[in-house]
Amino acid sequence: MSTAKDVLDFKGHDLWTIDANSTVHEATQLMEDRGIGALPVSEGGSPLAGVLSERTARAPRYCAGCPLT
């Protein structure tokens, strides 16, 4: 059975984050560029304000007008 460490060893240990004031388009572009499906979100010095997934970010209610590539 694989562990979280096994996944990190395979995918790498880089951590990409986004600021809470970033646009949904910026977030989805970063996820696409980096080949990741979710981003930790930071806000006001907080190390983790939440997590934004690609699925949630691409929902029509959040992404009106975003290019869906």
PLY file of the C-alpha trace (Angstrom):
ply
format ascii 1.0
element vertex 69
property float x
property float y
property float z
element edge 68
property int vertex1
property int vertex2
end_header
0.00 0.00 0.00
1.36 3.41 -0.97
1.85 6.15 1.58
1.72 9.93 1.24
5.52 9.86 1.33
5.54 7.51 -1.67
3.41 9.97 -3.64
5.66 12.91 -2.70
8.76 10.94 -3.63
7.24 10.29 -7.04
5.63 13.69 -7.75
8.16 15.90 -5.96
8.18 18.08 -2.88
7.42 21.47 -4.47
4.51 23.30 -2.88
2.61 25.85 -4.94
0.26 28.23 -3.14
-1.94 31.15 -4.11
-3.02 34.27 -2.27
-6.71 34.63 -1.39
-6.87 37.85 -3.43
-5.79 36.10 -6.64
-8.38 35.56 -9.36
-9.91 32.19 -10.14
-8.35 32.46 -13.58
-4.87 32.94 -12.04
-5.44 29.90 -9.83
-6.60 27.64 -12.66
-3.72 28.82 -14.87
-1.19 27.99 -12.14
-2.75 24.56 -11.64
-2.63 23.90 -15.39
0.96 25.16 -15.72
2.17 23.02 -12.82
0.06 19.92 -13.52
-1.65 20.00 -10.14
-5.31 19.69 -9.14
-5.50 21.87 -6.04
-3.79 24.82 -4.36
-3.42 25.77 -0.72
-4.74 29.34 -0.26
-3.05 31.80 2.11
-4.56 34.99 3.47
-3.30 37.74 5.76
-0.27 35.89 7.06
-2.24 32.71 7.70
-0.31 29.74 6.36
-3.52 28.01 5.28
-6.84 29.75 4.77
-8.23 26.95 2.61
-7.71 24.75 -0.42
-8.97 25.52 -3.91
-9.45 22.52 -6.17
-9.51 22.62 -9.95
-12.99 21.11 -9.91
-14.37 23.83 -7.65
-12.54 26.63 -9.45
-13.96 25.58 -12.81
-17.56 25.47 -11.58
-19.64 27.97 -13.58
-20.70 29.87 -10.45
-17.06 30.77 -9.70
-15.59 30.92 -13.17
-17.95 33.01 -15.27
-15.94 34.15 -18.26
-12.87 32.04 -17.50
-11.37 30.22 -20.45
-11.93 26.51 -19.95
-8.90 24.95 -21.62
0 1
1 2
2 3
3 4
4 5
5 6
6 7
7 8
8 9
9 10
10 11
11 12
12 13
13 14
14 15
15 16
16 17
17 18
18 19
19 20
20 21
21 22
22 23
23 24
24 25
25 26
26 27
27 28
28 29
29 30
30 31
31 32
32 33
33 34
34 35
35 36
36 37
37 38
38 39
39 40
40 41
41 42
42 43
43 44
44 45
45 46
46 47
47 48
48 49
49 50
50 51
51 52
52 53
53 54
54 55
55 56
56 57
57 58
58 59
59 60
60 61
61 62
62 63
63 64
64 65
65 66
66 67
67 68
